Amino acid sequence: MSELNPARRLAKDIAKVADVALDPFTDFIENERQLADQMATWAELQHQLADQMAAWAKAQRHLAAAFELWLTPAAGAARVTTRTLHRIAGDDQG
């Protein structure tokens, strides 16, 4: 029975060493999981940003189209006025 106690102590000590040796691996794995979660969150935020940018681009296209509707007639009128003023001034080249 006295020989069994040292064997038990040895087994107990080896188990403690194994537990201590495994702790860094366990921490490493948990850190990797957290990193993966953060990467997934970042990817989702990037996706949301891309969707928002696409929406802003669409709104900008609509704004450009509205400006075109408003400004094209004014630009045409300005060209006609400029040509007329050049003719009046004697600068007509056409």
C-alpha positions in Angstrom: 0.0 0.0 0.0 2.9 2.4 0.7 4.0 1.9 -3.0 0.6 2.9 -4.2 0.8 6.4 -2.5 3.9 7.5 -4.5 2.3 6.2 -7.7 -0.9 8.2 -6.9 1.2 11.3 -6.1 3.1 10.9 -9.3 -0.1 10.5 -11.3 -1.6 13.5 -9.5 1.5 15.6 -10.2 1.5 14.6 -13.9 -2.1 15.5 -14.2 -1.4 19.0 -12.6 1.5 19.5 -15.1 -0.8 18.5 -18.0 -3.5 20.9 -16.8 -0.9 23.8 -16.6 0.4 22.9 -20.0 -3.0 22.9 -21.5 -4.1 26.3 -20.2 -2.2 28.3 -22.8 -3.7 26.2 -25.6 -7.1 26.7 -24.2 -6.5 30.4 -23.9 -5.1 30.4 -27.5 -8.2 28.6 -28.8 -10.5 31.0 -27.0 -8.6 34.0 -28.3 -8.9 32.6 -31.9 -12.6 32.2 -31.5 -12.9 35.8 -30.2 -10.8 37.0 -33.2 -13.1 35.1 -35.6 -16.1 36.7 -34.0 -14.6 40.2 -34.3 -13.7 39.5 -37.9 -17.3 38.4 -38.6 -18.6 41.6 -36.9 -16.1 43.7 -39.0 -17.3 42.0 -42.2 -20.9 42.7 -41.3 -20.1 46.3 -40.6 -18.3 46.6 -43.9 -21.3 45.0 -45.7 -23.6 47.6 -44.0 -21.3 50.4 -45.1 -21.2 49.1 -48.7 -25.0 49.0 -48.7 -25.2 52.5 -47.3 -22.7 53.8 -49.9 -24.7 52.2 -52.7 -27.8 53.9 -51.4 -26.0 57.2 -51.3 -24.7 56.7 -54.8 -28.3 56.0 -56.0 -29.5 59.2 -54.3 -26.6 61.1 -55.9 -27.6 59.8 -59.3 -31.1 61.1 -58.7 -29.8 64.4 -57.6 -27.6 64.7 -60.8 -30.7 63.8 -62.9 -32.7 66.5 -61.2 -30.0 69.1 -61.7 -29.8 68.1 -65.3 -33.6 68.7 -65.7 -33.3 72.1 -64.0 -30.0 73.3 -65.5 -30.1 72.1 -69.1 -32.8 74.6 -70.2 -30.9 77.3 -68.3 -27.7 76.4 -70.0 -29.4 76.4 -73.3 -30.9 79.8 -72.6 -27.5 81.1 -71.5 -25.9 79.9 -74.8 -28.6 81.6 -76.8 -28.2 84.8 -74.8 -24.4 84.7 -75.1 -24.6 84.2 -78.9 -27.1 87.0 -79.2 -24.9 89.4 -77.2 -21.9 88.4 -79.3 -23.9 89.2 -82.5 -25.0 92.5 -81.0 -21.4 93.3 -80.1 -20.3 92.4 -83.6 -18.3 89.4 -82.4 -20.5 86.9 -84.4 -18.1 84.3 -85.8 -20.8 82.0 -87.2 
